[in-house]
Amino acid sequence: MLFNLGAAVKVSDRAEISVGVSNLLDVRYRELESGGQATPGQGRTVYVGWRYRRP
């Protein structure tokens, strides 16, 4: 089971900061399996974003 967590905070009328974590528990899983080969899924990933809207 995968858990993702994210949140965003409005800094002003035009700006917003977002943060999050994908695969919070760092679970090992197979994303793709074909022909006897398996591609591992993405591990824990932390991201930060900034959004600004022009007037």
Secondary structure, DSSP 8 states (H G I E B T S, - for coil): ----EEEEEE-SSSEEEEEEEESTT----EEEEETTEEEE----EEEEEEEE---
